[in-house]
Amino acid sequence: MTRRLLLSYLSLAALVLLCLEIPLGFVYSRGERERVVNAAKDEAESVSAYAALSLAAGRGERDLPGRVAHCAQRIGGKVVIVDAAGTPLATSHRLDAGMSGTLAARPGIAAALRGTSTVDVRTSTIGGVEYLSVAAPVGQEARPVGAVWLTVPTRTVHERVHHVWLLLALGGFAVLTAVAVVGFAFARWAGRPIRELEQATHDLADGGRFEPVTITKGPPEVRSLAAAFNHTAARFAHLLASQRAFAGEASHQLKTPLAALRLRLENLEPDVAARARGSLTAAVTETDRLARMVGHLLAMARLEEHAAIPATVDLGAVCAERHRTWQPLFAREDVSLVLFAGSVGPVLAVPGAVEQIMDNLLSNALRASPAGSTVTVELRLQAPPRRALRDSRPRWVDLHVTDEGPGMTEEQRARAFDRFWRAPGAPKGGTGLGLALVQRLAHASGGEATLRAAATGGLDVVIRLPSARPPGESDHGSGGDRPRRPRREAPALPA
């Protein structure tokens, strides 16, 4: 923020200086040029008048050389007087034979011999005068008897103009330096509270302890923002502490009575008549369902409480481990569990999220699958089409869990992620929170969860997670971005 404020101050100051100094420099250059040109014209007219009087009195050869030398010394230039034929009458410097014969052909002298005064000015890029010559007729303009030609050195004027431009540049640099010093101090003063707010926000977002920021520094708007932040952060910290306390207390206050209730129901089994055994079994089942529901609610509460940062997870290794864990349970229910593991590489996911996702999906698939059916777990790498040598588009890894159960209609799949919603005719024992937790975990990991109709008539749950491989990295050796063919592990034998 300090750099942006300082840059804005310097840009505004530089714009103002440019709008002021550039016109001022050109105005000064034009004024110097006009002053030099007018002085040269006045001098040429003065020498022309003197030469006309001298020639009229017949004293040209005696008076003109001294006058020309004196004028040339005064202006520091060169003066030449010629007669009507262009022959030199008096010069302030030596002329060679070739130049003496071509004086009448020069544009300025030729125009003066015709009765027209001329001025030839050549300027530099920044407005300085580089060359100046003036020619004036001698005598009446209708019938001139000669001409005066002056060349004035303009090095002094040129250097003066350059000096003024240098002074303007140095003055502008000094003003910009002063603006930079003052602007930097002001930007630091205005940006310090913003930086403190930013640091406090990061600390609060990272789960650190909330420390109120000072509200006595900076502009009034920043102080008001700091006060509003302190109030909001204090309320947030209070709510977070209350939720943390609730999650901790509920985990003990709810799990312990449920475990005791289930133990008491199991202890009643020997004393219950045969006709009431069904009700007792249903009560134990509902107790287990309530325990799972409490576990899911606490898991969702902890997920909302801790905004975990996704980390690199070996998806293939996690799926293989959960496959080995769940395989005996599937075999006991006469359901085959098959894993198609390919080289999909690591993914980005919240720590522990993939395990919870797999447990919930496999639990749902086991309840929905009839005996003798197959549940398939497959990993697929979704790489974008290769268009360039280095493609920066992200890649995804899809986790498919497919069963051969009754499946869901399109309307049911649209509502399946709602909390506590269960499909009509769903097997007993569900809580209606498993898919909602799966979706939350997928979103927290930067992915998504979708439900599709499986080709076998059941349900295909797709969990898409971002790949942890850098874009453009080859999946295997030099084979490009095409994923490897999935490797099928041996399915569990039916029990």
WOFENQUI-V764428 format. One line per field, one symbol per residue. ss: DSSP state (~ for helix, > for strand, _ for the rest). psi: psi as a letter, one per 20 degrees, with the letter a starting at -180 (. if undefined). A space follows every 50 residues. Layout:
ss->???
psi->???
This chain:
ss->_~~~~~~~~~~~~~~~~~~~~~~~~~~~~~~~~~~~~~~~~~~~~~~~~~ ~~~~~~~__~~~~~~~~~~~~~~~~__>>>>>>____>>>>_____~~~~ __~~~_~~~~~~~____>>>>>>_____>>>>>>>>>>>____>>>>>>> >>__~~~~~~~~~~~~~~~~~~~~~~~~~~~~~~~~~~~~~~~~~~~~~~ ~~~~~______________~~~~~~~~~~~~~~~~~~~~~~~~~~~~~~~ ~~~~~~~~~~~~~~~~~_~~~__~~~~~~~~~~~~~~~~~~~~~~~~~~~ ~~~~~_____>>>_~~~~~~~~~~~~~~~~~~___>>>>>>_____>>>_ __~~~~~~~~~~~~~~~~_____>>>>>>>>>_____________>>>>> >>_______~~~~~~__________________~~~~~~~~~~~___>>> >>>_____>>>>>>>>>___________________>>_______
psi->hgggghhgghggghgggghghghgghggghghghggghghgggghghggg hggghhijkghhhgggggggghhgikbqppprahijpphpqirpprhhhh ijgiiqgghghhijjpqqpoppqahjiqphppqppqqpaqhhmqjaqppp pppjhggghgghgghgggghgghhghgghggghgggggghighghggggh ggghhjjrpppqqqkjqarhhhhhggghgggghggghghghggghggghh hghggghgghghgghhhighjpqhijhghgghggghggghghggggghgh ghghgonqpqrppnhghghhghghgighgghhjlppoppoprniaqrpqp pighghggggghgghghiprqiappppqpponqqpohrhopjqqqqppop oprkaiaqrhhhhhihjqpjpqqpjqqqiqijighghggghghhjjbrpq pqpqhjibpoppopqpqiqqpipqhockjbjpqrpqppqpqqqq.
